[in-house]
């Protein structure tokens, strides 16, 4: 997570994490999930905004990146399945620094 509090959207990240009750149910069912990323790209709306004002990115250096891949889920008793998933992330990449997550954008589509 980015260390810059001004750009760190912890609320968007924590919304993706199950609450303690759900965690215990997942554990009771020995549920686990794996994911593989097939591609990442800049969304068209982000590219258009960047083209309209190229200098704006130099304030926060936060990029929108959509990653797509496959999520697999399994649990005790041989249950499970898989589905394609896409998620758009806000990633901060300042020059001469490692990139860091800034947030999870609200659009998630299976």
KOLGU-4560 file (N, C-alpha, C; in nm, 3 decimals, padded with zeros to 5 digits):
<recs>
<n_xx: 00.085 n_yy: -00.117 n_zz: 00.000 ca_xx: 00.000 ca_yy: 00.000 ca_zz: 00.000 c_xx: 00.090 c_yy: 00.123 c_zz: 00.000 mol: A seq: 1 type: UNK>
<n_xx: 00.049 n_yy: 00.225 n_zz: -00.074 ca_xx: 00.130 ca_yy: 00.347 ca_zz: -00.077 c_xx: 00.143 c_yy: 00.405 c_zz: 00.063 mol: A seq: 2 type: UNK>
<n_xx: 00.259 n_yy: 00.460 n_zz: 00.090 ca_xx: 00.283 ca_yy: 00.522 ca_zz: 00.220 c_xx: 00.230 c_yy: 00.665 c_zz: 00.225 mol: A seq: 3 type: UNK>
<n_xx: 00.183 n_yy: 00.717 n_zz: 00.113 ca_xx: 00.130 ca_yy: 00.854 ca_zz: 00.109 c_xx: -00.017 c_yy: 00.853 c_zz: 00.148 mol: A seq: 4 type: UNK>
<n_xx: -00.044 n_yy: 00.895 n_zz: 00.270 ca_xx: -00.181 ca_yy: 00.891 ca_zz: 00.325 c_xx: -00.281 c_yy: 00.963 c_zz: 00.236 mol: A seq: 5 type: UNK>
<n_xx: -00.238 n_yy: 01.068 n_zz: 00.171 ca_xx: -00.328 ca_yy: 01.145 ca_zz: 00.085 c_xx: -00.385 c_yy: 01.062 c_zz: -00.030 mol: A seq: 6 type: UNK>
<n_xx: -00.310 n_yy: 00.960 n_zz: -00.073 ca_xx: -00.352 ca_yy: 00.878 ca_zz: -00.188 c_xx: -00.388 c_yy: 00.735 c_zz: -00.151 mol: A seq: 7 type: UNK>
<n_xx: -00.365 n_yy: 00.695 n_zz: -00.028 ca_xx: -00.396 ca_yy: 00.558 ca_zz: 00.015 c_xx: -00.546 c_yy: 00.547 c_zz: 00.046 mol: A seq: 8 type: UNK>
<n_xx: -00.617 n_yy: 00.467 n_zz: -00.031 ca_xx: -00.760 ca_yy: 00.447 ca_zz: -00.011 c_xx: -00.781 c_yy: 00.312 c_zz: 00.058 mol: A seq: 9 type: UNK>
<n_xx: -00.754 n_yy: 00.310 n_zz: 00.188 ca_xx: -00.765 ca_yy: 00.186 ca_zz: 00.265 c_xx: -00.907 c_yy: 00.132 c_zz: 00.265 mol: A seq: 10 type: UNK>
<n_xx: -01.007 n_yy: 00.221 n_zz: 00.266 ca_xx: -01.147 ca_yy: 00.175 ca_zz: 00.270 c_xx: -01.180 c_yy: 00.089 c_zz: 00.148 mol: A seq: 11 type: UNK>
<n_xx: -01.130 n_yy: 00.127 n_zz: 00.031 ca_xx: -01.159 ca_yy: 00.048 ca_zz: -00.088 c_xx: -01.094 c_yy: -00.090 c_zz: -00.082 mol: A seq: 12 type: UNK>
<n_xx: -00.980 n_yy: -00.099 n_zz: -00.016 ca_xx: -00.912 ca_yy: -00.227 ca_zz: -00.001 c_xx: -00.981 c_yy: -00.314 c_zz: 00.103 mol: A seq: 13 type: UNK>
<n_xx: -01.014 n_yy: -00.256 n_zz: 00.217 ca_xx: -01.075 ca_yy: -00.335 ca_zz: 00.324 c_xx: -01.214 c_yy: -00.385 c_zz: 00.286 mol: A seq: 14 type: UNK>
<n_xx: -01.283 n_yy: -00.317 n_zz: 00.194 ca_xx: -01.412 ca_yy: -00.366 ca_zz: 00.146 c_xx: -01.399 c_yy: -00.501 c_zz: 00.077 mol: A seq: 15 type: UNK>
<n_xx: -01.280 n_yy: -00.532 n_zz: 00.030 ca_xx: -01.256 ca_yy: -00.658 ca_zz: -00.041 c_xx: -01.223 c_yy: -00.773 c_zz: 00.054 mol: A seq: 16 type: UNK>
<n_xx: -01.202 n_yy: -00.743 n_zz: 00.181 ca_xx: -01.159 ca_yy: -00.844 ca_zz: 00.279 c_xx: -01.280 c_yy: -00.891 c_zz: 00.360 mol: A seq: 17 type: UNK>
<n_xx: -01.299 n_yy: -01.022 n_zz: 00.370 ca_xx: -01.413 ca_yy: -01.073 ca_zz: 00.448 c_xx: -01.406 c_yy: -01.029 c_zz: 00.595 mol: A seq: 18 type: UNK>
<n_xx: -01.525 n_yy: -01.015 n_zz: 00.657 ca_xx: -01.529 ca_yy: -00.981 ca_zz: 00.800 c_xx: -01.492 c_yy: -01.105 c_zz: 00.882 mol: A seq: 19 type: UNK>
<n_xx: -01.466 n_yy: -01.091 n_zz: 01.012 ca_xx: -01.422 ca_yy: -01.203 ca_zz: 01.095 c_xx: -01.517 c_yy: -01.323 c_zz: 01.094 mol: A seq: 20 type: UNK>
<n_xx: -01.647 n_yy: -01.299 n_zz: 01.089 ca_xx: -01.743 ca_yy: -01.411 ca_zz: 01.087 c_xx: -01.728 c_yy: -01.490 c_zz: 00.958 mol: A seq: 21 type: UNK>
<n_xx: -01.719 n_yy: -01.420 n_zz: 00.846 ca_xx: -01.702 ca_yy: -01.490 ca_zz: 00.719 c_xx: -01.568 c_yy: -01.564 c_zz: 00.715 mol: A seq: 22 type: UNK>
<n_xx: -01.461 n_yy: -01.502 n_zz: 00.768 ca_xx: -01.331 ca_yy: -01.570 ca_zz: 00.773 c_xx: -01.344 c_yy: -01.703 c_zz: 00.847 mol: A seq: 23 type: UNK>
<n_xx: -01.416 n_yy: -01.703 n_zz: 00.960 ca_xx: -01.429 ca_yy: -01.828 ca_zz: 01.036 c_xx: -01.507 c_yy: -01.932 c_zz: 00.957 mol: A seq: 24 type: UNK>
<n_xx: -01.608 n_yy: -01.891 n_zz: 00.883 ca_xx: -01.684 ca_yy: -01.987 ca_zz: 00.800 c_xx: -01.598 c_yy: -02.040 c_zz: 00.686 mol: A seq: 25 type: UNK>
<n_xx: -01.519 n_yy: -01.954 n_zz: 00.628 ca_xx: -01.427 ca_yy: -01.999 ca_zz: 00.522 c_xx: -01.329 c_yy: -02.102 c_zz: 00.578 mol: A seq: 26 type: UNK>
<n_xx: -01.275 n_yy: -02.075 n_zz: 00.697 ca_xx: -01.182 ca_yy: -02.167 ca_zz: 00.762 c_xx: -01.251 c_yy: -02.300 c_zz: 00.795 mol: A seq: 27 type: UNK>
<n_xx: -01.373 n_yy: -02.294 n_zz: 00.848 ca_xx: -01.446 ca_yy: -02.416 ca_zz: 00.883 c_xx: -01.467 c_yy: -02.506 c_zz: 00.762 mol: A seq: 28 type: UNK>
<n_xx: -01.485 n_yy: -02.446 n_zz: 00.645 ca_xx: -01.505 ca_yy: -02.523 ca_zz: 00.522 c_xx: -01.376 c_yy: -02.550 c_zz: 00.446 mol: A seq: 29 type: UNK>
<n_xx: -01.263 n_yy: -02.512 n_zz: 00.506 ca_xx: -01.131 ca_yy: -02.527 ca_zz: 00.443 c_xx: -01.130 c_yy: -02.467 c_zz: 00.302 mol: A seq: 30 type: UNK>
<n_xx: -01.194 n_yy: -02.354 n_zz: 00.289 ca_xx: -01.205 ca_yy: -02.288 ca_zz: 00.160 c_xx: -01.075 c_yy: -02.216 c_zz: 00.126 mol: A seq: 31 type: UNK>
<n_xx: -01.037 n_yy: -02.223 n_zz: 00.001 ca_xx: -00.921 ca_yy: -02.148 ca_zz: -00.045 c_xx: -00.943 c_yy: -02.105 c_zz: -00.191 mol: A seq: 32 type: UNK>
<n_xx: -00.879 n_yy: -01.995 n_zz: -00.224 ca_xx: -00.894 ca_yy: -01.936 ca_zz: -00.357 c_xx: -00.755 c_yy: -01.910 c_zz: -00.415 mol: A seq: 33 type: UNK>
<n_xx: -00.743 n_yy: -01.936 n_zz: -00.542 ca_xx: -00.622 ca_yy: -01.900 ca_zz: -00.615 c_xx: -00.663 c_yy: -01.814 c_zz: -00.733 mol: A seq: 34 type: UNK>
<n_xx: -00.572 n_yy: -01.733 n_zz: -00.779 ca_xx: -00.600 ca_yy: -01.648 ca_zz: -00.894 c_xx: -00.477 c_yy: -01.641 c_zz: -00.983 mol: A seq: 35 type: UNK>
<n_xx: -00.503 n_yy: -01.632 n_zz: -01.110 ca_xx: -00.395 ca_yy: -01.610 ca_zz: -01.207 c_xx: -00.433 c_yy: -01.489 c_zz: -01.290 mol: A seq: 36 type: UNK>
<n_xx: -00.336 n_yy: -01.405 n_zz: -01.316 ca_xx: -00.359 ca_yy: -01.285 ca_zz: -01.397 c_xx: -00.317 c_yy: -01.315 c_zz: -01.539 mol: A seq: 37 type: UNK>
<n_xx: -00.409 n_yy: -01.290 n_zz: -01.630 ca_xx: -00.381 ca_yy: -01.313 ca_zz: -01.771 c_xx: -00.330 c_yy: -01.188 c_zz: -01.842 mol: A seq: 38 type: UNK>
<n_xx: -00.379 n_yy: -01.071 n_zz: -01.800 ca_xx: -00.336 ca_yy: -00.946 ca_zz: -01.862 c_xx: -00.366 c_yy: -00.828 c_zz: -01.772 mol: A seq: 39 type: UNK>
<n_xx: -00.300 n_yy: -00.720 n_zz: -01.800 ca_xx: -00.327 ca_yy: -00.593 ca_zz: -01.734 c_xx: -00.325 c_yy: -00.484 c_zz: -01.839 mol: A seq: 40 type: UNK>
<n_xx: -00.413 n_yy: -00.386 n_zz: -01.826 ca_xx: -00.416 ca_yy: -00.277 ca_zz: -01.923 c_xx: -00.474 c_yy: -00.151 c_zz: -01.860 mol: A seq: 41 type: UNK>
<n_xx: -00.447 n_yy: -00.038 n_zz: -01.923 ca_xx: -00.507 ca_yy: 00.087 ca_zz: -01.880 c_xx: -00.649 c_yy: 00.093 c_zz: -01.937 mol: A seq: 42 type: UNK>
<n_xx: -00.750 n_yy: 00.124 n_zz: -01.855 ca_xx: -00.886 ca_yy: 00.138 ca_zz: -01.907 c_xx: -00.893 c_yy: 00.256 c_zz: -02.005 mol: A seq: 43 type: UNK>
<n_xx: -00.985 n_yy: 00.247 n_zz: -02.100 ca_xx: -01.000 ca_yy: 00.352 ca_zz: -02.201 c_xx: -01.027 c_yy: 00.488 c_zz: -02.138 mol: A seq: 44 type: UNK>
<n_xx: -01.111 n_yy: 00.493 n_zz: -02.034 ca_xx: -01.141 ca_yy: 00.622 ca_zz: -01.970 c_xx: -01.016 c_yy: 00.684 c_zz: -01.910 mol: A seq: 45 type: UNK>
<n_xx: -00.928 n_yy: 00.602 n_zz: -01.853 ca_xx: -00.803 ca_yy: 00.653 ca_zz: -01.797 c_xx: -00.713 c_yy: 00.706 c_zz: -01.909 mol: A seq: 46 type: UNK>
<n_xx: -00.703 n_yy: 00.631 n_zz: -02.018 ca_xx: -00.619 ca_yy: 00.675 ca_zz: -02.130 c_xx: -00.671 c_yy: 00.806 c_zz: -02.188 mol: A seq: 47 type: UNK>
<n_xx: -00.803 n_yy: 00.821 n_zz: -02.198 ca_xx: -00.860 ca_yy: 00.944 ca_zz: -02.251 c_xx: -00.832 c_yy: 01.062 c_zz: -02.157 mol: A seq: 48 type: UNK>
<n_xx: -00.847 n_yy: 01.042 n_zz: -02.027 ca_xx: -00.819 ca_yy: 01.149 ca_zz: -01.931 c_xx: -00.671 c_yy: 01.188 c_zz: -01.935 mol: A seq: 49 type: UNK>
<n_xx: -00.584 n_yy: 01.090 n_zz: -01.947 ca_xx: -00.440 ca_yy: 01.116 ca_zz: -01.953 c_xx: -00.406 c_yy: 01.192 c_zz: -02.082 mol: A seq: 50 type: UNK>
<n_xx: -00.469 n_yy: 01.156 n_zz: -02.192 ca_xx: -00.443 ca_yy: 01.225 ca_zz: -02.319 c_xx: -00.493 c_yy: 01.370 c_zz: -02.313 mol: A seq: 51 type: UNK>
<n_xx: -00.604 n_yy: 01.392 n_zz: -02.243 ca_xx: -00.661 ca_yy: 01.527 ca_zz: -02.232 c_xx: -00.575 c_yy: 01.619 c_zz: -02.147 mol: A seq: 52 type: UNK>
<n_xx: -00.507 n_yy: 01.564 n_zz: -02.047 ca_xx: -00.423 ca_yy: 01.644 ca_zz: -01.958 c_xx: -00.302 c_yy: 01.561 c_zz: -01.914 mol: A seq: 53 type: UNK>
<n_xx: -00.203 n_yy: 01.545 n_zz: -02.002 ca_xx: -00.089 ca_yy: 01.458 ca_zz: -01.972 c_xx: -00.010 c_yy: 01.497 c_zz: -01.848 mol: A seq: 54 type: UNK>
<n_xx: -00.006 n_yy: 01.622 n_zz: -01.814 ca_xx: 00.071 ca_yy: 01.667 ca_zz: -01.698 c_xx: 00.005 c_yy: 01.636 c_zz: -01.565 mol: A seq: 55 type: UNK>
<n_xx: -00.124 n_yy: 01.607 n_zz: -01.566 ca_xx: -00.197 ca_yy: 01.583 ca_zz: -01.441 c_xx: -00.142 c_yy: 01.462 c_zz: -01.365 mol: A seq: 56 type: UNK>
<n_xx: -00.088 n_yy: 01.366 n_zz: -01.434 ca_xx: -00.039 ca_yy: 01.243 ca_zz: -01.369 c_xx: 00.079 c_yy: 01.273 c_zz: -01.277 mol: A seq: 57 type: UNK>
<n_xx: 00.150 n_yy: 01.383 n_zz: -01.302 ca_xx: 00.271 ca_yy: 01.412 ca_zz: -01.223 c_xx: 00.241 c_yy: 01.466 c_zz: -01.083 mol: A seq: 58 type: UNK>
<n_xx: 00.116 n_yy: 01.485 n_zz: -01.049 ca_xx: 00.082 ca_yy: 01.526 ca_zz: -00.913 c_xx: 00.088 c_yy: 01.406 c_zz: -00.819 mol: A seq: 59 type: UNK>
<n_xx: 00.014 n_yy: 01.302 n_zz: -00.850 ca_xx: 00.005 ca_yy: 01.185 ca_zz: -00.762 c_xx: 00.073 c_yy: 01.061 c_zz: -00.819 mol: A seq: 60 type: UNK>
<n_xx: 00.094 n_yy: 01.060 n_zz: -00.950 ca_xx: 00.148 ca_yy: 00.942 ca_zz: -01.018 c_xx: 00.063 c_yy: 00.817 c_zz: -00.989 mol: A seq: 61 type: UNK>
<n_xx: -00.069 n_yy: 00.833 n_zz: -00.985 ca_xx: -00.160 ca_yy: 00.720 ca_zz: -00.963 c_xx: -00.222 c_yy: 00.682 c_zz: -01.096 mol: A seq: 62 type: UNK>
<n_xx: -00.206 n_yy: 00.557 n_zz: -01.132 ca_xx: -00.255 ca_yy: 00.502 ca_zz: -01.257 c_xx: -00.368 c_yy: 00.404 c_zz: -01.230 mol: A seq: 63 type: UNK>
<n_xx: -00.467 n_yy: 00.402 n_zz: -01.318 ca_xx: -00.571 ca_yy: 00.300 ca_zz: -01.312 c_xx: -00.525 c_yy: 00.185 c_zz: -01.401 mol: A seq: 64 type: UNK>
<n_xx: -00.528 n_yy: 00.064 n_zz: -01.347 ca_xx: -00.487 ca_yy: -00.054 ca_zz: -01.422 c_xx: -00.591 c_yy: -00.163 c_zz: -01.401 mol: A seq: 65 type: UNK>
<n_xx: -00.646 n_yy: -00.213 n_zz: -01.510 ca_xx: -00.742 ca_yy: -00.323 ca_zz: -01.501 c_xx: -00.667 c_yy: -00.453 c_zz: -01.524 mol: A seq: 66 type: UNK>
<n_xx: -00.679 n_yy: -00.544 n_zz: -01.428 ca_xx: -00.618 ca_yy: -00.676 ca_zz: -01.441 c_xx: -00.730 c_yy: -00.778 c_zz: -01.462 mol: A seq: 67 type: UNK>
<n_xx: -00.707 n_yy: -00.870 n_zz: -01.552 ca_xx: -00.804 ca_yy: -00.974 ca_zz: -01.583 c_xx: -00.736 c_yy: -01.109 c_zz: -01.572 mol: A seq: 68 type: UNK>
<n_xx: -00.813 n_yy: -01.206 n_zz: -01.528 ca_xx: -00.759 ca_yy: -01.340 ca_zz: -01.514 c_xx: -00.867 c_yy: -01.438 c_zz: -01.473 mol: A seq: 69 type: UNK>
<n_xx: -00.827 n_yy: -01.537 n_zz: -01.397 ca_xx: -00.918 ca_yy: -01.643 ca_zz: -01.356 c_xx: -00.904 c_yy: -01.667 c_zz: -01.207 mol: A seq: 70 type: UNK>
<n_xx: -01.017 n_yy: -01.680 n_zz: -01.140 ca_xx: -01.021 ca_yy: -01.709 ca_zz: -00.996 c_xx: -01.078 c_yy: -01.849 c_zz: -00.977 mol: A seq: 71 type: UNK>
<n_xx: -01.009 n_yy: -01.930 n_zz: -00.899 ca_xx: -01.055 ca_yy: -02.066 ca_zz: -00.868 c_xx: -01.080 c_yy: -02.076 c_zz: -00.719 mol: A seq: 72 type: UNK>
<n_xx: -01.188 n_yy: -02.144 n_zz: -00.683 ca_xx: -01.224 ca_yy: -02.160 ca_zz: -00.543 c_xx: -01.249 c_yy: -02.308 c_zz: -00.515 mol: A seq: 73 type: UNK>
<n_xx: -01.207 n_yy: -02.353 n_zz: -00.399 ca_xx: -01.228 ca_yy: -02.493 ca_zz: -00.360 c_xx: -01.249 c_yy: -02.498 c_zz: -00.209 mol: A seq: 74 type: UNK>
<n_xx: -01.318 n_yy: -02.603 n_zz: -00.162 ca_xx: -01.342 ca_yy: -02.621 ca_zz: -00.020 c_xx: -01.357 c_yy: -02.769 c_zz: 00.011 mol: A seq: 75 type: UNK>
<n_xx: -01.360 n_yy: -02.800 n_zz: 00.140 ca_xx: -01.371 ca_yy: -02.939 ca_zz: 00.185 c_xx: -01.491 c_yy: -03.006 c_zz: 00.120 mol: A seq: 76 type: UNK>
<n_xx: -01.480 n_yy: -03.135 n_zz: 00.090 ca_xx: -01.589 ca_yy: -03.207 ca_zz: 00.028 c_xx: -01.586 c_yy: -03.198 c_zz: -00.123 mol: A seq: 77 type: UNK>
<n_xx: -01.476 n_yy: -03.154 n_zz: -00.180 ca_xx: -01.456 ca_yy: -03.149 ca_zz: -00.324 c_xx: -01.543 c_yy: -03.047 c_zz: -00.397 mol: A seq: 78 type: UNK>
<n_xx: -01.594 n_yy: -02.948 n_zz: -00.328 ca_xx: -01.669 ca_yy: -02.843 ca_zz: -00.396 c_xx: -01.575 c_yy: -02.742 c_zz: -00.456 mol: A seq: 79 type: UNK>
<n_xx: -01.625 n_yy: -02.666 n_zz: -00.551 ca_xx: -01.542 ca_yy: -02.561 ca_zz: -00.607 c_xx: -01.585 c_yy: -02.521 c_zz: -00.745 mol: A seq: 80 type: UNK>
<n_xx: -01.510 n_yy: -02.431 n_zz: -00.802 ca_xx: -01.537 ca_yy: -02.383 ca_zz: -00.935 c_xx: -01.438 c_yy: -02.275 c_zz: -00.972 mol: A seq: 81 type: UNK>
<n_xx: -01.456 n_yy: -02.218 n_zz: -01.090 ca_xx: -01.366 ca_yy: -02.113 ca_zz: -01.138 c_xx: -01.446 c_yy: -02.018 c_zz: -01.226 mol: A seq: 82 type: UNK>
<n_xx: -01.397 n_yy: -01.893 n_zz: -01.232 ca_xx: -01.461 ca_yy: -01.794 ca_zz: -01.317 c_xx: -01.360 c_yy: -01.689 c_zz: -01.358 mol: A seq: 83 type: UNK>
<n_xx: -01.389 n_yy: -01.625 n_zz: -01.470 ca_xx: -01.307 ca_yy: -01.513 ca_zz: -01.515 c_xx: -01.340 c_yy: -01.393 c_zz: -01.426 mol: A seq: 84 type: UNK>
<n_xx: -01.238 n_yy: -01.313 n_zz: -01.394 ca_xx: -01.257 ca_yy: -01.194 ca_zz: -01.310 c_xx: -01.174 c_yy: -01.080 c_zz: -01.367 mol: A seq: 85 type: UNK>
<n_xx: -01.225 n_yy: -00.959 n_zz: -01.347 ca_xx: -01.151 ca_yy: -00.836 ca_zz: -01.380 c_xx: -01.165 c_yy: -00.741 c_zz: -01.263 mol: A seq: 86 type: UNK>
<n_xx: -01.060 n_yy: -00.669 n_zz: -01.235 ca_xx: -01.059 ca_yy: -00.576 ca_zz: -01.124 c_xx: -00.970 c_yy: -00.458 c_zz: -01.162 mol: A seq: 87 type: UNK>
<n_xx: -01.018 n_yy: -00.339 n_zz: -01.134 ca_xx: -00.938 ca_yy: -00.220 ca_zz: -01.164 c_xx: -00.875 c_yy: -00.169 c_zz: -01.034 mol: A seq: 88 type: UNK>
<n_xx: -00.745 n_yy: -00.150 n_zz: -01.040 ca_xx: -00.667 ca_yy: -00.106 ca_zz: -00.925 c_xx: -00.613 c_yy: 00.034 c_zz: -00.950 mol: A seq: 89 type: UNK>
<n_xx: -00.596 n_yy: 00.109 n_zz: -00.843 ca_xx: -00.525 ca_yy: 00.237 ca_zz: -00.849 c_xx: -00.384 c_yy: 00.207 c_zz: -00.798 mol: A seq: 90 type: UNK>
<n_xx: -00.286 n_yy: 00.231 n_zz: -00.882 ca_xx: -00.147 ca_yy: 00.199 ca_zz: -00.850 c_xx: -00.064 c_yy: 00.326 c_zz: -00.859 mol: A seq: 91 type: UNK>
<n_xx: 00.012 n_yy: 00.354 n_zz: -00.753 ca_xx: 00.098 ca_yy: 00.471 ca_zz: -00.753 c_xx: 00.238 c_yy: 00.429 c_zz: -00.794 mol: A seq: 92 type: UNK>
<n_xx: 00.289 n_yy: 00.493 n_zz: -00.899 ca_xx: 00.423 ca_yy: 00.463 ca_zz: -00.950 c_xx: 00.500 c_yy: 00.593 c_zz: -00.967 mol: A seq: 93 type: UNK>
<n_xx: 00.564 n_yy: 00.637 n_zz: -00.860 ca_xx: 00.646 ca_yy: 00.759 ca_zz: -00.867 c_xx: 00.782 c_yy: 00.723 c_zz: -00.926 mol: A seq: 94 type: UNK>
<n_xx: 00.845 n_yy: 00.818 n_zz: -00.997 ca_xx: 00.980 ca_yy: 00.793 ca_zz: -01.051 c_xx: 01.078 c_yy: 00.755 c_zz: -00.939 mol: A seq: 95 type: UNK>
<n_xx: 01.165 n_yy: 00.664 n_zz: -00.966 ca_xx: 01.268 ca_yy: 00.616 ca_zz: -00.873 c_xx: 01.212 c_yy: 00.553 c_zz: -00.746 mol: A seq: 96 type: UNK>
<n_xx: 01.087 n_yy: 00.505 n_zz: -00.750 ca_xx: 01.028 ca_yy: 00.434 ca_zz: -00.636 c_xx: 00.956 c_yy: 00.310 c_zz: -00.689 mol: A seq: 97 type: UNK>
<n_xx: 00.945 n_yy: 00.210 n_zz: -00.604 ca_xx: 00.866 ca_yy: 00.094 ca_zz: -00.642 c_xx: 00.718 c_yy: 00.132 c_zz: -00.646 mol: A seq: 98 type: UNK>
<n_xx: 00.644 n_yy: 00.069 n_zz: -00.734 ca_xx: 00.499 ca_yy: 00.095 ca_zz: -00.741 c_xx: 00.431 c_yy: 00.036 c_zz: -00.618 mol: A seq: 99 type: UNK>
<n_xx: 00.319 n_yy: 00.096 n_zz: -00.580 ca_xx: 00.244 ca_yy: 00.052 ca_zz: -00.463 c_xx: 00.096 c_yy: 00.067 c_zz: -00.489 mol: A seq: 100 type: UNK>
<n_xx: 00.018 n_yy: -00.021 n_zz: -00.430 ca_xx: -00.127 ca_yy: -00.013 ca_zz: -00.442 c_xx: -00.176 c_yy: 00.114 c_zz: -00.373 mol: A seq: 101 type: UNK>
<n_xx: -00.268 n_yy: 00.185 n_zz: -00.438 ca_xx: -00.330 ca_yy: 00.303 ca_zz: -00.378 c_xx: -00.476 c_yy: 00.277 c_zz: -00.345 mol: A seq: 102 type: UNK>
<n_xx: -00.538 n_yy: 00.182 n_zz: -00.414 ca_xx: -00.677 ca_yy: 00.151 ca_zz: -00.386 c_xx: -00.733 c_yy: 00.052 c_zz: -00.485 mol: A seq: 103 type: UNK>
<n_xx: -00.852 n_yy: 00.008 n_zz: -00.456 ca_xx: -00.926 ca_yy: -00.082 ca_zz: -00.545 c_xx: -01.045 c_yy: -00.001 c_zz: -00.595 mol: A seq: 104 type: UNK>
<n_xx: -01.051 n_yy: 00.019 n_zz: -00.723 ca_xx: -01.161 ca_yy: 00.098 ca_zz: -00.778 c_xx: -01.290 c_yy: 00.016 c_zz: -00.770 mol: A seq: 105 type: UNK>
<n_xx: -01.403 n_yy: 00.083 n_zz: -00.761 ca_xx: -01.527 ca_yy: 00.015 ca_zz: -00.727 c_xx: -01.585 c_yy: -00.080 c_zz: -00.829 mol: A seq: 106 type: UNK>
<n_xx: -01.537 n_yy: -00.079 n_zz: -00.952 ca_xx: -01.597 ca_yy: -00.165 ca_zz: -01.053 c_xx: -01.529 c_yy: -00.300 c_zz: -01.057 mol: A seq: 107 type: UNK>
<n_xx: -01.602 n_yy: -00.402 n_zz: -01.020 ca_xx: -01.552 ca_yy: -00.539 ca_zz: -01.027 c_xx: -01.653 c_yy: -00.616 c_zz: -01.111 mol: A seq: 108 type: UNK>
<n_xx: -01.607 n_yy: -00.684 n_zz: -01.213 ca_xx: -01.702 ca_yy: -00.759 ca_zz: -01.294 c_xx: -01.655 c_yy: -00.903 c_zz: -01.309 mol: A seq: 109 type: UNK>
<n_xx: -01.746 n_yy: -00.997 n_zz: -01.287 ca_xx: -01.709 ca_yy: -01.138 ca_zz: -01.305 c_xx: -01.701 c_yy: -01.174 c_zz: -01.453 mol: A seq: 110 type: UNK>
</recs>
